[in-house]
Amino acid sequence: MSEAPAFPSNFVETAQTLDRATIDALREAVALGRWPNGARLSKEQQGLCLEAVLAWEHRHLPPEEHTGYVPSPQDACGSAPEAPAPLRWLDDA
């Protein structure tokens, strides 16, 4: 007798098994605040969709492609950041 396939045991595991098209649809729904049929997402739905997208990205994408990724200043400009220059106030006179 063969064993049944293992099913994900929690939300994160389930989200990580979704396909790219589903994740893209969830990401768009969160961004627009609406489902493809025009119905508004509730706050709970927005949170769950975003959680699913983040869980999927964590498993399938490199960190620099994750939603909300902010590169370091060196990475963003391609060179080391400049040292901050002191402010110089000019007299009104």
PDB file of N, CA, C and O in Angstrom:
ATOM      1  N   MET A   1       0.846  -1.184   0.000  1.00  0.00           N
ATOM      2  CA  MET A   1       0.000   0.000   0.000  1.00  0.00           C
ATOM      3  C   MET A   1       0.884   1.238   0.000  1.00  0.00           C
ATOM      4  O   MET A   1       1.778   1.363   0.837  1.00  0.00           O
ATOM      5  N   SER A   2       0.641   2.150  -0.930  1.00  0.00           N
ATOM      6  CA  SER A   2       1.473   3.341  -1.008  1.00  0.00           C
ATOM      7  C   SER A   2       0.954   4.411  -0.047  1.00  0.00           C
ATOM      8  O   SER A   2      -0.234   4.484   0.267  1.00  0.00           O
ATOM      9  N   GLU A   3       1.902   5.239   0.406  1.00  0.00           N
ATOM     10  CA  GLU A   3       1.539   6.315   1.323  1.00  0.00           C
ATOM     11  C   GLU A   3       0.999   7.502   0.531  1.00  0.00           C
ATOM     12  O   GLU A   3       1.392   7.739  -0.611  1.00  0.00           O
ATOM     13  N   ALA A   4       0.098   8.232   1.159  1.00  0.00           N
ATOM     14  CA  ALA A   4      -0.441   9.438   0.541  1.00  0.00           C
ATOM     15  C   ALA A   4       0.668  10.487   0.486  1.00  0.00           C
ATOM     16  O   ALA A   4       1.546  10.499   1.349  1.00  0.00           O
ATOM     17  N   PRO A   5       0.641  11.368  -0.520  1.00  0.00           N
ATOM     18  CA  PRO A   5       1.670  12.413  -0.590  1.00  0.00           C
ATOM     19  C   PRO A   5       1.589  13.311   0.637  1.00  0.00           C
ATOM     20  O   PRO A   5       0.510  13.550   1.180  1.00  0.00           O
ATOM     21  N   ALA A   6       2.733  13.798   1.059  1.00  0.00           N
ATOM     22  CA  ALA A   6       2.768  14.683   2.224  1.00  0.00           C
ATOM     23  C   ALA A   6       2.176  16.039   1.838  1.00  0.00           C
ATOM     24  O   ALA A   6       2.526  16.613   0.806  1.00  0.00           O
ATOM     25  N   PHE A   7       1.291  16.529   2.669  1.00  0.00           N
ATOM     26  CA  PHE A   7       0.693  17.836   2.439  1.00  0.00           C
ATOM     27  C   PHE A   7       1.321  18.836   3.398  1.00  0.00           C
ATOM     28  O   PHE A   7       1.714  18.466   4.504  1.00  0.00           O
ATOM     29  N   PRO A   8       1.420  20.090   2.993  1.00  0.00           N
ATOM     30  CA  PRO A   8       1.973  21.107   3.890  1.00  0.00           C
ATOM     31  C   PRO A   8       1.166  21.150   5.184  1.00  0.00           C
ATOM     32  O   PRO A   8      -0.058  21.018   5.180  1.00  0.00           O
ATOM     33  N   SER A   9       1.875  21.336   6.276  1.00  0.00           N
ATOM     34  CA  SER A   9       1.200  21.299   7.572  1.00  0.00           C
ATOM     35  C   SER A   9       0.859  22.677   8.117  1.00  0.00           C
ATOM     36  O   SER A   9       0.181  22.777   9.140  1.00  0.00           O
ATOM     37  N   ASN A  10       1.310  23.738   7.465  1.00  0.00           N
ATOM     38  CA  ASN A  10       0.978  25.076   7.960  1.00  0.00           C
ATOM     39  C   ASN A  10       0.906  26.078   6.807  1.00  0.00           C
ATOM     40  O   ASN A  10       1.192  25.751   5.655  1.00  0.00           O
ATOM     41  N   PHE A  11       0.524  27.282   7.144  1.00  0.00           N
ATOM     42  CA  PHE A  11       0.312  28.333   6.143  1.00  0.00           C
ATOM     43  C   PHE A  11       1.575  28.618   5.340  1.00  0.00           C
ATOM     44  O   PHE A  11       1.518  28.688   4.112  1.00  0.00           O
ATOM     45  N   VAL A  12       2.707  28.782   6.005  1.00  0.00           N
ATOM     46  CA  VAL A  12       3.949  29.130   5.316  1.00  0.00           C
ATOM     47  C   VAL A  12       4.339  28.029   4.336  1.00  0.00           C
ATOM     48  O   VAL A  12       4.698  28.317   3.194  1.00  0.00           O
ATOM     49  N   GLU A  13       4.273  26.777   4.768  1.00  0.00           N
ATOM     50  CA  GLU A  13       4.606  25.676   3.868  1.00  0.00           C
ATOM     51  C   GLU A  13       3.668  25.646   2.668  1.00  0.00           C
ATOM     52  O   GLU A  13       4.099  25.384   1.545  1.00  0.00           O
ATOM     53  N   THR A  14       2.397  25.911   2.901  1.00  0.00           N
ATOM     54  CA  THR A  14       1.431  25.943   1.803  1.00  0.00           C
ATOM     55  C   THR A  14       1.763  27.071   0.832  1.00  0.00           C
ATOM     56  O   THR A  14       1.757  26.869  -0.382  1.00  0.00           O
ATOM     57  N   ALA A  15       2.051  28.247   1.358  1.00  0.00           N
ATOM     58  CA  ALA A  15       2.378  29.395   0.510  1.00  0.00           C
ATOM     59  C   ALA A  15       3.616  29.123  -0.332  1.00  0.00           C
ATOM     60  O   ALA A  15       3.688  29.549  -1.484  1.00  0.00           O
ATOM     61  N   GLN A  16       4.580  28.423   0.228  1.00  0.00           N
ATOM     62  CA  GLN A  16       5.823  28.151  -0.490  1.00  0.00           C
ATOM     63  C   GLN A  16       5.628  27.175  -1.650  1.00  0.00           C
ATOM     64  O   GLN A  16       6.493  27.068  -2.519  1.00  0.00           O
ATOM     65  N   THR A  17       4.497  26.464  -1.668  1.00  0.00           N
ATOM     66  CA  THR A  17       4.241  25.508  -2.753  1.00  0.00           C
ATOM     67  C   THR A  17       3.438  26.116  -3.902  1.00  0.00           C
ATOM     68  O   THR A  17       3.214  25.444  -4.909  1.00  0.00           O
ATOM     69  N   LEU A  18       3.004  27.359  -3.776  1.00  0.00           N
ATOM     70  CA  LEU A  18       2.219  28.002  -4.830  1.00  0.00           C
ATOM     71  C   LEU A  18       3.091  28.252  -6.056  1.00  0.00           C
ATOM     72  O   LEU A  18       4.315  28.332  -5.951  1.00  0.00           O
ATOM     73  N   ASP A  19       2.455  28.375  -7.215  1.00  0.00           N
ATOM     74  CA  ASP A  19       3.227  28.654  -8.427  1.00  0.00           C
ATOM     75  C   ASP A  19       3.418  30.160  -8.614  1.00  0.00           C
ATOM     76  O   ASP A  19       2.759  30.969  -7.963  1.00  0.00           O
ATOM     77  N   ARG A  20       4.323  30.513  -9.508  1.00  0.00           N
ATOM     78  CA  ARG A  20       4.693  31.918  -9.723  1.00  0.00           C
ATOM     79  C   ARG A  20       3.490  32.772 -10.149  1.00  0.00           C
ATOM     80  O   ARG A  20       3.353  33.907  -9.693  1.00  0.00           O
ATOM     81  N   ALA A  21       2.631  32.248 -11.005  1.00  0.00           N
ATOM     82  CA  ALA A  21       1.469  33.008 -11.487  1.00  0.00           C
ATOM     83  C   ALA A  21       0.531  33.354 -10.326  1.00  0.00           C
ATOM     84  O   ALA A  21      -0.016  34.455 -10.276  1.00  0.00           O
ATOM     85  N   THR A  22       0.351  32.428  -9.412  1.00  0.00           N
ATOM     86  CA  THR A  22      -0.518  32.684  -8.256  1.00  0.00           C
ATOM     87  C   THR A  22       0.092  33.755  -7.364  1.00  0.00           C
ATOM     88  O   THR A  22      -0.609  34.652  -6.896  1.00  0.00           O
ATOM     89  N   ILE A  23       1.390  33.664  -7.130  1.00  0.00           N
ATOM     90  CA  ILE A  23       2.065  34.667  -6.301  1.00  0.00           C
ATOM     91  C   ILE A  23       1.990  36.038  -6.956  1.00  0.00           C
ATOM     92  O   ILE A  23       1.758  37.035  -6.274  1.00  0.00           O
ATOM     93  N   ASP A  24       2.185  36.101  -8.271  1.00  0.00           N
ATOM     94  CA  ASP A  24       2.077  37.384  -8.978  1.00  0.00           C
ATOM     95  C   ASP A  24       0.676  37.969  -8.854  1.00  0.00           C
ATOM     96  O   ASP A  24       0.519  39.182  -8.711  1.00  0.00           O
ATOM     97  N   ALA A  25      -0.347  37.112  -8.909  1.00  0.00           N
ATOM     98  CA  ALA A  25      -1.732  37.575  -8.760  1.00  0.00           C
ATOM     99  C   ALA A  25      -1.980  38.085  -7.340  1.00  0.00           C
ATOM    100  O   ALA A  25      -2.655  39.098  -7.156  1.00  0.00           O
ATOM    101  N   LEU A  26      -1.443  37.396  -6.345  1.00  0.00           N
ATOM    102  CA  LEU A  26      -1.595  37.853  -4.956  1.00  0.00           C
ATOM    103  C   LEU A  26      -0.866  39.170  -4.740  1.00  0.00           C
ATOM    104  O   LEU A  26      -1.379  40.063  -4.067  1.00  0.00           O
ATOM    105  N   ARG A  27       0.331  39.294  -5.309  1.00  0.00           N
ATOM    106  CA  ARG A  27       1.110  40.532  -5.179  1.00  0.00           C
ATOM    107  C   ARG A  27       0.339  41.705  -5.801  1.00  0.00           C
ATOM    108  O   ARG A  27       0.291  42.793  -5.227  1.00  0.00           O
ATOM    109  N   GLU A  28      -0.256  41.482  -6.962  1.00  0.00           N
ATOM    110  CA  GLU A  28      -1.024  42.538  -7.629  1.00  0.00           C
ATOM    111  C   GLU A  28      -2.265  42.900  -6.813  1.00  0.00           C
ATOM    112  O   GLU A  28      -2.610  44.076  -6.694  1.00  0.00           O
ATOM    113  N   ALA A  29      -2.931  41.897  -6.256  1.00  0.00           N
ATOM    114  CA  ALA A  29      -4.115  42.156  -5.438  1.00  0.00           C
ATOM    115  C   ALA A  29      -3.766  43.019  -4.226  1.00  0.00           C
ATOM    116  O   ALA A  29      -4.513  43.932  -3.876  1.00  0.00           O
ATOM    117  N   VAL A  30      -2.635  42.731  -3.588  1.00  0.00           N
ATOM    118  CA  VAL A  30      -2.204  43.533  -2.438  1.00  0.00           C
ATOM    119  C   VAL A  30      -1.879  44.955  -2.881  1.00  0.00           C
ATOM    120  O   VAL A  30      -2.268  45.917  -2.220  1.00  0.00           O
ATOM    121  N   ALA A  31      -1.169  45.088  -3.994  1.00  0.00           N
ATOM    122  CA  ALA A  31      -0.775  46.410  -4.484  1.00  0.00           C
ATOM    123  C   ALA A  31      -1.983  47.272  -4.827  1.00  0.00           C
ATOM    124  O   ALA A  31      -1.998  48.469  -4.542  1.00  0.00           O
ATOM    125  N   LEU A  32      -3.009  46.654  -5.449  1.00  0.00           N
ATOM    126  CA  LEU A  32      -4.192  47.408  -5.870  1.00  0.00           C
ATOM    127  C   LEU A  32      -5.270  47.481  -4.800  1.00  0.00           C
ATOM    128  O   LEU A  32      -6.138  48.354  -4.836  1.00  0.00           O
ATOM    129  N   GLY A  33      -5.208  46.546  -3.837  1.00  0.00           N
ATOM    130  CA  GLY A  33      -6.241  46.495  -2.800  1.00  0.00           C
ATOM    131  C   GLY A  33      -7.533  45.868  -3.296  1.00  0.00           C
ATOM    132  O   GLY A  33      -8.579  45.989  -2.658  1.00  0.00           O
ATOM    133  N   ARG A  34      -7.453  45.199  -4.439  1.00  0.00           N
ATOM    134  CA  ARG A  34      -8.643  44.587  -5.048  1.00  0.00           C
ATOM    135  C   ARG A  34      -8.283  43.247  -5.679  1.00  0.00           C
ATOM    136  O   ARG A  34      -7.152  43.023  -6.112  1.00  0.00           O
ATOM    137  N   TRP A  35      -9.277  42.363  -5.716  1.00  0.00           N
ATOM    138  CA  TRP A  35      -9.148  41.103  -6.433  1.00  0.00           C
ATOM    139  C   TRP A  35      -9.325  41.378  -7.921  1.00  0.00           C
ATOM    140  O   TRP A  35      -9.818  42.445  -8.287  1.00  0.00           O
ATOM    141  N   PRO A  36      -8.938  40.447  -8.786  1.00  0.00           N
ATOM    142  CA  PRO A  36      -9.102  40.668 -10.226  1.00  0.00           C
ATOM    143  C   PRO A  36     -10.549  40.983 -10.643  1.00  0.00           C
ATOM    144  O   PRO A  36     -10.763  41.647 -11.657  1.00  0.00           O
ATOM    145  N   ASN A  37     -11.545  40.511  -9.867  1.00  0.00           N
ATOM    146  CA  ASN A  37     -12.940  40.797 -10.205  1.00  0.00           C
ATOM    147  C   ASN A  37     -13.401  42.161  -9.692  1.00  0.00           C
ATOM    148  O   ASN A  37     -14.565  42.524  -9.863  1.00  0.00           O
ATOM    149  N   GLY A  38     -12.496  42.922  -9.062  1.00  0.00           N
ATOM    150  CA  GLY A  38     -12.825  44.265  -8.594  1.00  0.00           C
ATOM    151  C   GLY A  38     -13.236  44.349  -7.141  1.00  0.00           C
ATOM    152  O   GLY A  38     -13.326  45.450  -6.597  1.00  0.00           O
ATOM    153  N   ALA A  39     -13.491  43.219  -6.490  1.00  0.00           N
ATOM    154  CA  ALA A  39     -13.881  43.231  -5.075  1.00  0.00           C
ATOM    155  C   ALA A  39     -12.691  43.667  -4.223  1.00  0.00           C
ATOM    156  O   ALA A  39     -11.551  43.274  -4.472  1.00  0.00           O
ATOM    157  N   ARG A  40     -12.979  44.483  -3.217  1.00  0.00           N
ATOM    158  CA  ARG A  40     -11.918  44.976  -2.335  1.00  0.00           C
ATOM    159  C   ARG A  40     -11.411  43.867  -1.420  1.00  0.00           C
ATOM    160  O   ARG A  40     -12.185  43.022  -0.971  1.00  0.00           O
ATOM    161  N   LEU A  41     -10.114  43.874  -1.146  1.00  0.00           N
ATOM    162  CA  LEU A  41      -9.529  42.967  -0.173  1.00  0.00           C
ATOM    163  C   LEU A  41      -9.804  43.513   1.227  1.00  0.00           C
ATOM    164  O   LEU A  41      -9.698  44.717   1.462  1.00  0.00           O
ATOM    165  N   SER A  42     -10.154  42.635   2.141  1.00  0.00           N
ATOM    166  CA  SER A  42     -10.277  43.050   3.539  1.00  0.00           C
ATOM    167  C   SER A  42      -8.867  43.198   4.103  1.00  0.00           C
ATOM    168  O   SER A  42      -7.903  42.744   3.487  1.00  0.00           O
ATOM    169  N   LYS A  43      -8.740  43.825   5.260  1.00  0.00           N
ATOM    170  CA  LYS A  43      -7.429  43.959   5.907  1.00  0.00           C
ATOM    171  C   LYS A  43      -6.830  42.581   6.162  1.00  0.00           C
ATOM    172  O   LYS A  43      -5.629  42.379   5.981  1.00  0.00           O
ATOM    173  N   GLU A  44      -7.666  41.636   6.583  1.00  0.00           N
ATOM    174  CA  GLU A  44      -7.186  40.282   6.849  1.00  0.00           C
ATOM    175  C   GLU A  44      -6.679  39.629   5.560  1.00  0.00           C
ATOM    176  O   GLU A  44      -5.636  38.975   5.563  1.00  0.00           O
ATOM    177  N   GLN A  45      -7.416  39.806   4.461  1.00  0.00           N
ATOM    178  CA  GLN A  45      -6.991  39.236   3.184  1.00  0.00           C
ATOM    179  C   GLN A  45      -5.679  39.862   2.711  1.00  0.00           C
ATOM    180  O   GLN A  45      -4.800  39.159   2.213  1.00  0.00           O
ATOM    181  N   GLN A  46      -5.546  41.172   2.866  1.00  0.00           N
ATOM    182  CA  GLN A  46      -4.301  41.840   2.487  1.00  0.00           C
ATOM    183  C   GLN A  46      -3.132  41.255   3.263  1.00  0.00           C
ATOM    184  O   GLN A  46      -2.082  40.962   2.692  1.00  0.00           O
ATOM    185  N   GLY A  47      -3.318  41.087   4.568  1.00  0.00           N
ATOM    186  CA  GLY A  47      -2.257  40.545   5.412  1.00  0.00           C
ATOM    187  C   GLY A  47      -1.885  39.130   5.018  1.00  0.00           C
ATOM    188  O   GLY A  47      -0.703  38.797   4.936  1.00  0.00           O
ATOM    189  N   LEU A  48      -2.885  38.294   4.774  1.00  0.00           N
ATOM    190  CA  LEU A  48      -2.612  36.901   4.402  1.00  0.00           C
ATOM    191  C   LEU A  48      -1.952  36.800   3.030  1.00  0.00           C
ATOM    192  O   LEU A  48      -1.039  35.998   2.835  1.00  0.00           O
ATOM    193  N   CYS A  49      -2.407  37.604   2.090  1.00  0.00           N
ATOM    194  CA  CYS A  49      -1.795  37.592   0.754  1.00  0.00           C
ATOM    195  C   CYS A  49      -0.336  38.039   0.830  1.00  0.00           C
ATOM    196  O   CYS A  49       0.540  37.424   0.222  1.00  0.00           O
ATOM    197  N   LEU A  50      -0.083  39.098   1.569  1.00  0.00           N
ATOM    198  CA  LEU A  50       1.278  39.589   1.691  1.00  0.00           C
ATOM    199  C   LEU A  50       2.159  38.561   2.401  1.00  0.00           C
ATOM    200  O   LEU A  50       3.307  38.350   2.009  1.00  0.00           O
ATOM    201  N   GLU A  51       1.630  37.930   3.430  1.00  0.00           N
ATOM    202  CA  GLU A  51       2.381  36.893   4.139  1.00  0.00           C
ATOM    203  C   GLU A  51       2.726  35.737   3.194  1.00  0.00           C
ATOM    204  O   GLU A  51       3.837  35.209   3.240  1.00  0.00           O
ATOM    205  N   ALA A  52       1.785  35.349   2.345  1.00  0.00           N
ATOM    206  CA  ALA A  52       2.035  34.273   1.386  1.00  0.00           C
ATOM    207  C   ALA A  52       3.110  34.678   0.385  1.00  0.00           C
ATOM    208  O   ALA A  52       3.994  33.882   0.069  1.00  0.00           O
ATOM    209  N   VAL A  53       3.043  35.903  -0.112  1.00  0.00           N
ATOM    210  CA  VAL A  53       4.041  36.389  -1.073  1.00  0.00           C
ATOM    211  C   VAL A  53       5.431  36.384  -0.431  1.00  0.00           C
ATOM    212  O   VAL A  53       6.396  35.923  -1.040  1.00  0.00           O
ATOM    213  N   LEU A  54       5.529  36.893   0.786  1.00  0.00           N
ATOM    214  CA  LEU A  54       6.823  36.961   1.461  1.00  0.00           C
ATOM    215  C   LEU A  54       7.384  35.568   1.741  1.00  0.00           C
ATOM    216  O   LEU A  54       8.584  35.342   1.585  1.00  0.00           O
ATOM    217  N   ALA A  55       6.529  34.640   2.151  1.00  0.00           N
ATOM    218  CA  ALA A  55       6.975  33.263   2.415  1.00  0.00           C
ATOM    219  C   ALA A  55       7.482  32.615   1.133  1.00  0.00           C
ATOM    220  O   ALA A  55       8.509  31.937   1.137  1.00  0.00           O
ATOM    221  N   TRP A  56       6.758  32.827   0.037  1.00  0.00           N
ATOM    222  CA  TRP A  56       7.161  32.257  -1.246  1.00  0.00           C
ATOM    223  C   TRP A  56       8.500  32.852  -1.696  1.00  0.00           C
ATOM    224  O   TRP A  56       9.397  32.122  -2.118  1.00  0.00           O
ATOM    225  N   GLU A  57       8.627  34.171  -1.603  1.00  0.00           N
ATOM    226  CA  GLU A  57       9.863  34.840  -2.014  1.00  0.00           C
ATOM    227  C   GLU A  57      11.051  34.343  -1.195  1.00  0.00           C
ATOM    228  O   GLU A  57      12.144  34.151  -1.726  1.00  0.00           O
ATOM    229  N   HIS A  58      10.828  34.136   0.102  1.00  0.00           N
ATOM    230  CA  HIS A  58      11.907  33.683   0.979  1.00  0.00           C
ATOM    231  C   HIS A  58      12.477  32.351   0.505  1.00  0.00           C
ATOM    232  O   HIS A  58      13.681  32.111   0.605  1.00  0.00           O
ATOM    233  N   ARG A  59      11.617  31.497  -0.005  1.00  0.00           N
ATOM    234  CA  ARG A  59      12.062  30.172  -0.443  1.00  0.00           C
ATOM    235  C   ARG A  59      12.591  30.154  -1.874  1.00  0.00           C
ATOM    236  O   ARG A  59      13.513  29.398  -2.181  1.00  0.00           O
ATOM    237  N   HIS A  60      12.021  30.978  -2.750  1.00  0.00           N
ATOM    238  CA  HIS A  60      12.304  30.846  -4.179  1.00  0.00           C
ATOM    239  C   HIS A  60      13.158  31.952  -4.802  1.00  0.00           C
ATOM    240  O   HIS A  60      13.628  31.790  -5.928  1.00  0.00           O
ATOM    241  N   LEU A  61      13.370  33.051  -4.115  1.00  0.00           N
ATOM    242  CA  LEU A  61      14.101  34.172  -4.713  1.00  0.00           C
ATOM    243  C   LEU A  61      15.326  34.549  -3.885  1.00  0.00           C
ATOM    244  O   LEU A  61      15.339  34.338  -2.673  1.00  0.00           O
ATOM    245  N   PRO A  62      16.346  35.100  -4.518  1.00  0.00           N
ATOM    246  CA  PRO A  62      17.482  35.615  -3.750  1.00  0.00           C
ATOM    247  C   PRO A  62      17.040  36.866  -2.978  1.00  0.00           C
ATOM    248  O   PRO A  62      16.094  37.540  -3.384  1.00  0.00           O
ATOM    249  N   PRO A  63      17.711  37.173  -1.884  1.00  0.00           N
ATOM    250  CA  PRO A  63      17.281  38.307  -1.038  1.00  0.00           C
ATOM    251  C   PRO A  63      17.089  39.621  -1.780  1.00  0.00           C
ATOM    252  O   PRO A  63      16.178  40.384  -1.458  1.00  0.00           O
ATOM    253  N   GLU A  64      17.938  39.899  -2.775  1.00  0.00           N
ATOM    254  CA  GLU A  64      17.816  41.184  -3.471  1.00  0.00           C
ATOM    255  C   GLU A  64      16.573  41.279  -4.348  1.00  0.00           C
ATOM    256  O   GLU A  64      16.270  42.351  -4.871  1.00  0.00           O
ATOM    257  N   GLU A  65      15.846  40.169  -4.517  1.00  0.00           N
ATOM    258  CA  GLU A  65      14.597  40.201  -5.279  1.00  0.00           C
ATOM    259  C   GLU A  65      13.365  40.146  -4.371  1.00  0.00           C
ATOM    260  O   GLU A  65      12.240  40.112  -4.870  1.00  0.00           O
ATOM    261  N   HIS A  66      13.553  40.137  -3.063  1.00  0.00           N
ATOM    262  CA  HIS A  66      12.420  40.101  -2.127  1.00  0.00           C
ATOM    263  C   HIS A  66      11.675  41.433  -2.119  1.00  0.00           C
ATOM    264  O   HIS A  66      12.267  42.492  -2.329  1.00  0.00           O
ATOM    265  N   THR A  67      10.383  41.364  -1.877  1.00  0.00           N
ATOM    266  CA  THR A  67       9.580  42.565  -1.722  1.00  0.00           C
ATOM    267  C   THR A  67      10.133  43.383  -0.561  1.00  0.00           C
ATOM    268  O   THR A  67      10.378  42.850   0.521  1.00  0.00           O
ATOM    269  N   GLY A  68      10.327  44.674  -0.791  1.00  0.00           N
ATOM    270  CA  GLY A  68      10.808  45.557   0.264  1.00  0.00           C
ATOM    271  C   GLY A  68      12.311  45.599   0.413  1.00  0.00           C
ATOM    272  O   GLY A  68      12.821  46.271   1.310  1.00  0.00           O
ATOM    273  N   TYR A  69      13.043  44.888  -0.455  1.00  0.00           N
ATOM    274  CA  TYR A  69      14.504  44.885  -0.354  1.00  0.00           C
ATOM    275  C   TYR A  69      15.040  46.283  -0.617  1.00  0.00           C
ATOM    276  O   TYR A  69      14.664  46.936  -1.590  1.00  0.00           O
ATOM    277  N   VAL A  70      15.921  46.729   0.263  1.00  0.00           N
ATOM    278  CA  VAL A  70      16.565  48.025   0.099  1.00  0.00           C
ATOM    279  C   VAL A  70      18.068  47.779   0.028  1.00  0.00           C
ATOM    280  O   VAL A  70      18.667  47.315   0.998  1.00  0.00           O
ATOM    281  N   PRO A  71      18.679  48.086  -1.115  1.00  0.00           N
ATOM    282  CA  PRO A  71      20.121  47.853  -1.230  1.00  0.00           C
ATOM    283  C   PRO A  71      20.907  48.819  -0.355  1.00  0.00           C
ATOM    284  O   PRO A  71      20.424  49.898  -0.011  1.00  0.00           O
ATOM    285  N   SER A  72      22.110  48.425  -0.005  1.00  0.00           N
ATOM    286  CA  SER A  72      22.972  49.332   0.746  1.00  0.00           C
ATOM    287  C   SER A  72      23.346  50.491  -0.166  1.00  0.00           C
ATOM    288  O   SER A  72      23.284  50.351  -1.388  1.00  0.00           O
ATOM    289  N   PRO A  73      23.728  51.623   0.391  1.00  0.00           N
ATOM    290  CA  PRO A  73      24.095  52.767  -0.464  1.00  0.00           C
ATOM    291  C   PRO A  73      25.197  52.413  -1.456  1.00  0.00           C
ATOM    292  O   PRO A  73      25.189  52.913  -2.581  1.00  0.00           O
ATOM    293  N   GLN A  74      26.127  51.576  -1.072  1.00  0.00           N
ATOM    294  CA  GLN A  74      27.199  51.182  -1.979  1.00  0.00           C
ATOM    295  C   GLN A  74      26.637  50.381  -3.148  1.00  0.00           C
ATOM    296  O   GLN A  74      27.032  50.595  -4.294  1.00  0.00           O
ATOM    297  N   ASP A  75      25.715  49.459  -2.865  1.00  0.00           N
ATOM    298  CA  ASP A  75      25.124  48.659  -3.927  1.00  0.00           C
ATOM    299  C   ASP A  75      24.277  49.508  -4.868  1.00  0.00           C
ATOM    300  O   ASP A  75      24.288  49.286  -6.079  1.00  0.00           O
ATOM    301  N   ALA A  76      23.553  50.463  -4.333  1.00  0.00           N
ATOM    302  CA  ALA A  76      22.622  51.255  -5.131  1.00  0.00           C
ATOM    303  C   ALA A  76      23.346  52.144  -6.141  1.00  0.00           C
ATOM    304  O   ALA A  76      22.879  52.307  -7.268  1.00  0.00           O
ATOM    305  N   CYS A  77      24.460  52.709  -5.754  1.00  0.00           N
ATOM    306  CA  CYS A  77      25.168  53.649  -6.617  1.00  0.00           C
ATOM    307  C   CYS A  77      26.347  53.023  -7.340  1.00  0.00           C
ATOM    308  O   CYS A  77      26.874  53.602  -8.289  1.00  0.00           O
ATOM    309  N   GLY A  78      26.757  51.864  -6.905  1.00  0.00           N
ATOM    310  CA  GLY A  78      27.891  51.215  -7.532  1.00  0.00           C
ATOM    311  C   GLY A  78      29.233  51.702  -7.018  1.00  0.00           C
ATOM    312  O   GLY A  78      30.275  51.277  -7.518  1.00  0.00           O
ATOM    313  N   SER A  79      29.228  52.579  -6.035  1.00  0.00           N
ATOM    314  CA  SER A  79      30.477  53.057  -5.451  1.00  0.00           C
ATOM    315  C   SER A  79      30.262  53.296  -3.963  1.00  0.00           C
ATOM    316  O   SER A  79      29.132  53.286  -3.475  1.00  0.00           O
ATOM    317  N   ALA A  80      31.333  53.505  -3.271  1.00  0.00           N
ATOM    318  CA  ALA A  80      31.236  53.758  -1.833  1.00  0.00           C
ATOM    319  C   ALA A  80      30.509  55.084  -1.600  1.00  0.00           C
ATOM    320  O   ALA A  80      30.693  56.036  -2.359  1.00  0.00           O
ATOM    321  N   PRO A  81      29.685  55.148  -0.551  1.00  0.00           N
ATOM    322  CA  PRO A  81      28.992  56.406  -0.280  1.00  0.00           C
ATOM    323  C   PRO A  81      29.982  57.495   0.125  1.00  0.00           C
ATOM    324  O   PRO A  81      31.010  57.229   0.747  1.00  0.00           O
ATOM    325  N   GLU A  82      29.647  58.702  -0.240  1.00  0.00           N
ATOM    326  CA  GLU A  82      30.496  59.835   0.125  1.00  0.00           C
ATOM    327  C   GLU A  82      30.320  60.138   1.603  1.00  0.00           C
ATOM    328  O   GLU A  82      29.257  59.902   2.178  1.00  0.00           O
ATOM    329  N   ALA A  83      31.378  60.665   2.209  1.00  0.00           N
ATOM    330  CA  ALA A  83      31.285  61.083   3.610  1.00  0.00           C
ATOM    331  C   ALA A  83      30.367  62.300   3.664  1.00  0.00           C
ATOM    332  O   ALA A  83      30.430  63.165   2.790  1.00  0.00           O
ATOM    333  N   PRO A  84      29.514  62.371   4.690  1.00  0.00           N
ATOM    334  CA  PRO A  84      28.630  63.525   4.774  1.00  0.00           C
ATOM    335  C   PRO A  84      29.426  64.816   4.944  1.00  0.00           C
ATOM    336  O   PRO A  84      30.393  64.870   5.703  1.00  0.00           O
ATOM    337  N   ALA A  85      29.012  65.832   4.237  1.00  0.00           N
ATOM    338  CA  ALA A  85      29.668  67.140   4.336  1.00  0.00           C
ATOM    339  C   ALA A  85      28.930  67.990   5.366  1.00  0.00           C
ATOM    340  O   ALA A  85      27.700  67.960   5.423  1.00  0.00           O
ATOM    341  N   PRO A  86      29.657  68.740   6.174  1.00  0.00           N
ATOM    342  CA  PRO A  86      28.990  69.586   7.154  1.00  0.00           C
ATOM    343  C   PRO A  86      28.190  70.694   6.457  1.00  0.00           C
ATOM    344  O   PRO A  86      28.569  71.174   5.389  1.00  0.00           O
ATOM    345  N   LEU A  87      27.086  71.083   7.079  1.00  0.00           N
ATOM    346  CA  LEU A  87      26.286  72.184   6.546  1.00  0.00           C
ATOM    347  C   LEU A  87      26.951  73.501   6.832  1.00  0.00           C
ATOM    348  O   LEU A  87      27.536  73.692   7.898  1.00  0.00           O
ATOM    349  N   ARG A  88      26.868  74.394   5.906  1.00  0.00           N
ATOM    350  CA  ARG A  88      27.418  75.724   6.094  1.00  0.00           C
ATOM    351  C   ARG A  88      26.291  76.722   5.895  1.00  0.00           C
ATOM    352  O   ARG A  88      25.715  76.804   4.811  1.00  0.00           O
ATOM    353  N   TRP A  89      25.976  77.476   6.932  1.00  0.00           N
ATOM    354  CA  TRP A  89      24.900  78.453   6.855  1.00  0.00           C
ATOM    355  C   TRP A  89      25.436  79.758   6.301  1.00  0.00           C
ATOM    356  O   TRP A  89      26.522  80.200   6.678  1.00  0.00           O
ATOM    357  N   LEU A  90      24.682  80.375   5.410  1.00  0.00           N
ATOM    358  CA  LEU A  90      25.064  81.657   4.844  1.00  0.00           C
ATOM    359  C   LEU A  90      24.333  82.758   5.576  1.00  0.00           C
ATOM    360  O   LEU A  90      23.161  82.615   5.924  1.00  0.00           O
ATOM    361  N   ASP A  91      25.019  83.846   5.807  1.00  0.00           N
ATOM    362  CA  ASP A  91      24.391  84.993   6.461  1.00  0.00           C
ATOM    363  C   ASP A  91      23.455  85.671   5.476  1.00  0.00           C
ATOM    364  O   ASP A  91      23.705  85.690   4.271  1.00  0.00           O
ATOM    365  N   ASP A  92      22.371  86.227   6.008  1.00  0.00           N
ATOM    366  CA  ASP A  92      21.418  86.932   5.166  1.00  0.00           C
ATOM    367  C   ASP A  92      21.949  88.302   4.750  1.00  0.00           C
ATOM    368  O   ASP A  92      21.424  88.905   3.815  1.00  0.00           O
ATOM    369  N   ALA A  93      22.951  88.786   5.408  1.00  0.00           N
ATOM    370  CA  ALA A  93      23.456  90.142   5.146  1.00  0.00           C
ATOM    371  C   ALA A  93      24.257  90.249   3.895  1.00  0.00           C
ATOM    372  O   ALA A  93      24.737  91.331   3.559  1.00  0.00           O
TER     373      ALA A  93
END
